[in-house]
Amino acid sequence: MTTALLQTSQIAPPPQAAAAQSLPLTFIDILWIIFHPIRRLLFYEFPCSKPHFSESIIPKLKQSLSLTLKHFFPLAGAIFYPLNSADLPQLRYTPGDSVSLTVCESSHDFDDLVANHGRDSDKFYDLIPNLPPMIVEFDFKLLKVLALQVTLFPGRGLCLGVANHHSAGDATSIAAFLRRWSSICKIDEALVSNSEIESPPLFDRSLFNYPPKLDALYWNQIKPFPFTQPSFPLPTNRVRATYVLSKSDLEKLKLSIQSANPDLGSVSSFVAMAAYVWSCFVKTSSVEEDGDENGDRLEFFLAAIDLRARIEPVVPENYFGNCLTYGLGRERRVELGAEDGVFAAARAVAKAIRERLSEKEKILEDAENWISETAEVAEMKLGVSGSARVDLYGMDFGFGRARKVEVLSIDGEKYAMSLCKARDLEGGLEIGMSLPKMRMDAFATCFDHGIKNF
């Protein structure tokens, strides 16, 4: 099975679309500056010949991407990372900046790649681009924030690979870019100039009101760590699999959790999902630890929370950047690993979210401690990449709804799960896991057994 390079292009916004601009990075943007890129794959079941792909689809994708970058021009820019200076990092755009678009053809088994069962994680990396090489000068570094790849599976479908630096924007922001691109690509070319599909992105950092001291505070804590060229975590020594919780599954989980924890009140689908996945994850941890369960050890569940509508003053939904906080659930391993561990997990997750969001005016009060708190639990947590509010399957470029979404950025040394709305199940959630094979087998057994017995 091979993947062959067909062409590479640099796609820029239309001439004179935007003037040179430097956008300051907020403290939350700075938090992500040393992290690996977010890597997503969107598969489309769209039988297509190579000539049609090259002569029709790729030109339309390029044209619509250029028109989209007119509105999302910072994604064609780069992170300006100052060296030996008190200056803060920025997101810089200069007219002529562009996004790398790679076009490939693959002989991999499309049907295997879009399945839910466990598959070797390494095989997906042919389909995702790396960010272009970092530019290093005497007093600064420049790193592009977006790279794209389109891969043809002749006669079966397409795959869109998206690699973006997290400092440029969170899941809400990147999803807005993909929605605009897919909408412009899908509609008739003559209607493009009138296609205000949704409100244009807003880059004004003053819309996000927070103590200004946080920018320098975060920068001083982050800059001792190396800012390096991102690379793929190969070999991953992982398999990836997808698990789906239907609306019915979630309702059963919520009822069981509420019955066992009447003081929790209403239980959200997110809390039910998080509790169930976290408890299954911890129950299978002994597979990797030679039977040493260390029951008194604290385990942590880290979930990002969109702040836009949760602080005062409210930040517009179309604010482009990172506007996040987090909830950090904590519980002893022995409690999570018990037969009824899902109930302990639900209490911990619900408490973490409730404490973070209970008072809008106090959400940012302890923001200066966020880096130290999350760093302390880095090796003992399960994190979440993505959001139940983001419908990645709805990105229709004219090929129909996506057939499958895979998030490669959950591979790596630390553990995380991906999360998005389920493709075909209204009210359902789709969870992606990346684990060593033995643990994945144990996790699958635990997950399936629990759902059947709720």
Phi, psi and omega in degrees: 000128183226160172233121184253138176284129177259317180193160171231144181220158172247118184253120181249159171299160177304150179306141181060021179290327181207148177278164175302134182214148172239116179262125176295145173273129175286172181301327179285325173299317181296324180306325186267004193293334181259007181273158177295158178295159170275129185237117181236146174240130175244113180266140179234126176278103188207087181306128189206137176277159179297317178299317180295320178301311185286323188267337184240306187291310183297315177302322180290321177297319180295313182297315181291328176295316178301315180294326178291319180294343173302322180270328184248044188302329179300337179290344173274352183270204185212156171284125173266114185247106184287145177246142177052046184209155176274357180296153177268153178292158182219164169255113188249138174235132175235133178312132186103342175300151187214172178247133178285128176237117180258138179240129184224168172231135185235145174255010176297158180285103182302316184295327177289319182296327183266007180281172179263341184291168181296131178224151179302121183297330185299328187293345182278345188284348171293342190258359184239136178277153168272158175293146180304157182305140178292141174266126181241120176244182184300318187238011176199165171236150176234129177230122176299150188254355182212139171218146185229151175217137174241126183239130178267133167251096190309128178077357183237311184175192183228160173225130174257119177258129183236119174242120180226143176285132185297333180296337181285329182177154179274185184300322179299318182290314182292324177296323177297318176299313182294323178296316180295316180299312182296323180292316179294322180293326187281323187281168178297138184303326182293343183262358186304316185294341181255011189267072173275082187294323178207175181300139180295153180295147179247126184252001183291110183293341180290346177292339179257102187270114179210163180300121184302333182298341184294329181300306181293324180299313180293319180299318180294332178277331184272323190294341173293342179274147184291140174255102191237167176295124179297147177224166178280145181276053185262143352287146182282333187055036181229159163242152179241143179214158182245137179235138184240132172249115179285170176301321178296317177300315182294322178295319177296317178298315182297317179298317180295318180294318179295322179295321181279337182228069184300336180287346181289337185073214182292134180253126181282162176299324180296314180298317180298314179298310183300317180297318183291313180295317181299315181294320177296320180299314182289322180299334182260007183294331183295341178300329182261359191236025174053036175083355178278098186276340175046061190299336181275353181292140176280136173251154184229148175235119185248121181232130175287147180231125178292126183270348193310312183262008190246004177235167177244130354288155181298139177268132181304146181301328183267016170297128183258121182151201174257126178223076191226151161232200181208158169246136182237099176280145180220138180199152179291145182302321182298327179287317181290329183275355179290166181304322179259033183299335180299329181288319176295320179297318180297318178299317183292316181292315180298319179297317181298315180291317180298316181295324181288324190253005188297325182225116185305318187287350183249002185300323184266006185302320183255021185301331181293347180259359187297320181296311183294322181294314182287328179295325182294335185249014188303324185271358187232030186228161167246122181257170180239128173250123181105189186208145176291345181273348185260122181260084180292335180289344182276003181281091185257109180271011187106003178255006187089180178296151178302141178281324181202146175241132175233137179250105184284340183288000172273355170284159178133188185290323183263161185261139176208160174242151173262156184214134171202172175298144178292149186294309190244007184241105178302125180083000180268165180233146180243128184242129175254136178235147176228111187218158169302151191303314182299320180288325178297319178300316179293320179297316181300317179297315180297315182298310183294319181297317182296316181297321181292337186252006175280000000 
